[in-house]
Amino acid sequence: MKHLAPETAAGVTRCPFFATLAMITAGAVAGTSLGADGTDAVTHRFLAFGGETRIVEADGRTSWTFPESSRDGQMLANGHILLALSKSDARPHGAVVEVVPDPSGKSGKIVFEFAGTQSEINTAQRLADGRTMLSEAGPKPRILVVDASGMVVAETPIRAQTDNHHMESRMSRVLANGNFLVPQLLDKVVREYTPAGDVVAEFKTPDEPKDSWPFTAIRLPDGNTLVTCTHGNMVVEFDPKGAIAWKLTNADFDKPLLNDPCGAQRLANGNTVICSYAIGDSGTKLVEVTRDKKVVWTFAEPTGPGIHEVQVLSTNGTALVETPLR
C-alpha cells in the first residue's frame, strides 16, 4: 500500500517516554501493520497536536516536541510549524505561533505570534498568500485573517451559541472558493460561511447517538464533507445536499477503537486517519481505515494524553507533498 498526500510537520511531548505503535494485527512490529502476505505494509510519520505537541517518527520515536499544549496547526512548506496554542497562565486567551524547530528536537525559535483576544483560539491555517486564518471563541465567535505582522485584515462572524465558549467551534478551514467551513459543537452543525458571514450550506449531525458534536470537517474533492462526531464515537461523510453517504462507528470494528474522535485526515488513497482524544481500546490514539472500513494501521500508547488533531507527514518513508485534507 502506498500513500501520496500532504506535507511534513513537527510536534512536542512533555512526557519522557517514547511512543510505541501497537497494531490490530497480532505480531505487527512498531509503526506498521501487516499486509496480506505478512510483510510490513504501512508506516506513518506524523505531527500530533494536543496535550503533547510533537512529531512522531515511523518507528515510534518522538523526534521533536513543543512545551505547550496545542489545538491545531500545520507543517509549513519552509519546515516551520504553525501552532494554535491552548490557553494557559502564560497565554490566557490562547495564541497562534510559528516555530522554527530546533535541530535538537526541543522547541525552537518563535518567529510569529498572535495573542488571542477572547476566550480561546481553536484553529490556525496558513493561507497561500502567506496570511494566517484563525478562529476565536468567546462572546463574539469569529474567524480572523491576520497578516505577517499580526494585524487583523479580515473578520467573519460565526453564528453560534455563546453560553459555552469552549463548545462554539473547532477545526475551521478555508475552502478553495474562499469560504470557511466551520464545525459548531453544541449547535450540532457544520456551516459554510462566506467571508461576509453569510451561511451558504449546513450539515446537521445526527440526533443519535447523543452529543454527536462535530469537531473536524473536511471538504473532499468530490464535494462531500467528512465530519468527526466526538462523543457520538462516529465519523460521517455528507453529500452536498446533507445526506449521509458514509458512516463509521465502533460497530464496524472488533474493538471500540473510536473514543471521542476529534481530528481526522483523508489520505490521497481514500483512506481516513482518525484521532481518538479520549483514547480507544488498548491505548489506540490513531486509526487508519479504508473506504470499506478495514483497519490498516493504528498508533497506540500505554500512557499519555490523547491526540487532538494530526497531520500525516510521510507514509512508508515517502514525504506527502500534496495539500493535506484535514
PyMOL commands that set and color helices and strands:
alter all, ss='L'
color gray80, all
select helices_A, chain A and resi 165-167+230-232+250-252+281-283
alter helices_A, ss='H'
color red, helices_A
select strands_A, chain A and resi 44-50+53-56+62-66+70-75+81-85+95-101+108-115+120-126+132-137+142-146+152-157+173-174+180-184+189-193+199-204+214-219+225-229+234-238+244-249+261-266+272-276+284-289+295-300+307-315+318-319
alter strands_A, ss='S'
color yellow, strands_A
deselect
rebuild
show_as cartoon
